[in-house]
């Protein structure tokens, strides 16, 4: 298994970040996370945030940037991400209003190809983060998830796979990880239980139905660079949840978490 970095998607701590970005990032570093993926910057100037990350020894993995922000402020988002030392500019979802028909999806795919090419010109990587709906629509005989990557170049659009949503959509999760080997630098490592009425409750790692040991093994084989812990909703204080998830991961996979010789 290749060595993978361990990061945190800060959406889990969104309320903490909104109230105190610097204090929250300091606590994340104290817990032992190596990197963070942003979901908003909460008014923090890029130069100030970069200095804080350097001081804390945290790597900016990348950032989730809404499709509207990509359309309206792509170059500003690129410049901010470059300043804080991030590499991955990720579109977190396609709004429902832009995916009602096959033609809608096709337009989005073409736009993602253009965005990915522009992002690469600036030394960054563009990618897409899935939910379940990408497996519910079909475009040209393929589910939208597969059609997206079939319609775009691997250099321009890479995958950030959210394991909970793939499994929630009743897809073969391990097959999908292997299918996108080499195009899957980021993976959202999550756990959940499905209720009797098909509702998804996200949980701390090791508490739900996702076969995390198999996921981690498959991720290493697929060339994943960062395992990014995320919990959409927490039943305990969010900082306690992310601490428990990291502790579980370190207890079960100490070898994969050993420090790399160079940067991840």
N, C-alpha and C positions, 0 to 999 in steps of 0.2 A: 504494500500500500504506500503510495506517495504521501509525503507529509502535507497536511492541509492546515491552513490557518484557521483560527477560531474567532469569529466576529459576532457582533450583536447588531440586529436591526433595531434602530432606536425608536421605531414606531411603538415598540412594546413599552417604552418609557416616555411616550409622547407628552403626558401631563407633567412629568418631571422636567423634561426638556423645555417645555413652554414656560415653566416657572423659574428654572435655574439651569441653563445649559452648561455653564462651566462646572457647577457643583455636581451635576448629574454625570458628566463625562469623567470627572475625578473619581466618583464612586465606581463607575464601570471599569476604569483602569485598576482601581484597588481590588476589584473582584478577580482580576486576572485575564480579562479579555484582551486580545491582541489588536483587534481592529473593530471599527464601527462603520455601519452603513446608515447614512442619514436619510431622514424623511422630513425635510424642512430644516432650516438653519436658525429660525426664531430670532431674526434680526441681528445675528452676530456677524460683524465684518469678517471677510474671508481671511485677512492677514492676522487678525486677532485669534480666530479659530485655529489657524495653522500653528501659531505660537503655542496655544494651549495644548493641542494634540502632540506637538513635539515635546513639550514639557512633561506630559503624562506618559509618553512612550506609546501612544495609540496611533495605529495606522488608519487613515481614511480610506476605506475600501472603495467606496463610491457613494452614490446618492440616488434615491428614488425621486424622479422629476415627472410631474404630471404631464399628460399629453398637451394640455393647454399651455403650460409653461414652456414646453419644448417648442411649440408653435410660436409663442409670443416673445420668448427670451432665450433662444437656444445659445447664442453666443455669450450672453451673460452667465448662463448656467455652466457652460464650458469653462469660462474664465474662472468662475468661483471654484469649480471642482479642481481645476489645475492648481490654483493657489493653495488649496488645503492639502494637496498631494494625493487626491483620489484618482482612480483609474476608470471606474465603471459608472457610466451614466445610464440609469435604468428607467425605462417607462414602466410604472407599476401596474397599469391596466388600461384597457380601452373602454371609455365610457359607453354605456348602453346606447346612447343616441348616435354613436358612430359605428355601430355594428349590428344594425337591424337587418341588413340584406347582404348577400354575397358581394354585391358591388361595393358596399360600404367597407367590408373587410378587405377587398382587393385594393381599394384606395389607401387604406391604412398600411397594408404591406408595402406598397410602392413608396409611401412616405417614409416608412421606417428604413427602407433601403437608402433613400436620400439622406436621412438624418445620420444613419450609420456611417456613410461615406464621409460626411462632413465632420463628424466626431473624430473619425480616424485621422483626418488631416491635422488635428490638433493633438495627436498622440494619445487619445483616449479610446475607450471601447464602449459602444452602445449595446444595450441588451434589453430584454423584455422579461418581466416577471408575470407568471401566470396565476390565474384563479381556476375555478372549475368551468366557467362558461366557455373557455376555449375548446373544451371537449364536447360541448353541447351543440355547436353550430358546425355545419359542414359546408366546405367550399370546394367545388370540383371533385367531390368524392372523398375528400379528406376532412378530418376534424380541423378546426381553425388552428389549433396548436401546431399540427404538422404542416398545414398549408402555409402558415407564416414562415417557417424555416425553409420550406421547399421553394418559396417565392423570393427569398432573400439570400444574399451571400453570407457565408460563414464569417468572413472578415468584417462584414458590416453589422450583422445582427447575431448576437450570441444569446444564450439562454441563461436565465436565472430561475431554476426550477424550484417551485414551492411544493415540497413533498406532501403536505397535508391536502392541498387542493387537488393534486393529481390522484391521490388515493380516494379522496372524497368523491371525485368524479367517477370512481369505480374503474380506474385504469390500472394496468399492471405497472406499478411504480418502478420496480427494479428493471423491467424491460425498457421503460422510458429513460431511465438514467443511462443504461447501456447504449440505447439507440442514439443518444446525443453526446456520446463520448467525444471529446475534443472540441465540442462547441458549448460546453457547460462549465464555465469557470466558477460560477457561484451557485450555491444550493442553500435554500432556506430549510434549516433543520428544525422540524417542529413535530409535535405530537398532538393527537386529538382522540376524542371518543365521538362516535355517531349515536345520537339518541334514537329512540324508537320512531320518532317522527322525522328522522333524517336531518336533524339539526347538528351542526358541528360545534363542539366545545374544545377549544385549544387548551392544552395542558402543559405542565412541565415535562421535560424530556424523561422518557421511561415510565410515564404514567398512563399512556394511551395505547392505541391499537397499531400504531406504525411500527414496523419491524426495523427499528433503528440500527441494530447491529448489521443487518444486511444492507441497509441504506448506506451506512458509512463505508462498508467494504466496497460496495458498488461505486460509490462516489470516488474513492481513491483510485479504483481501476479506470474510471471514466475521465480522469484528469482534472477533477474539481480542485480549485485552488483555495477556496474559502468555504467552510461550513459556517453558515450565519444563523445563529439561534434567534428565533422569533416566537412570541406568543401573542396572538391577536388580542385576546382578552384573558385577564388573570383573576383567579379565585382568591389569591393572596395579594399582599402588596407587591407591585411589579418588580421592585428591586429584589425582593425575596425570591420571586419566581426565577428571575434570570440568574441569580446566584445558585439556586438549587439545580437549574438545568446545566450550568457550567460544571458544577460539582459532580453531577451524574456523568457527564461526558469525560471528565478527567479520571473518574474512578474506573470507568469501563474501557477507556481507550488511551491509557497513558503514553503508549508508544507513538501513536499518531499525533499526540499533542506535544511531543518533545520539541525543543527549540530548533528551528532550521539553521543550516549553516549560513544562509543568506536570507534576503527578504523573500517572503512568500510571493 
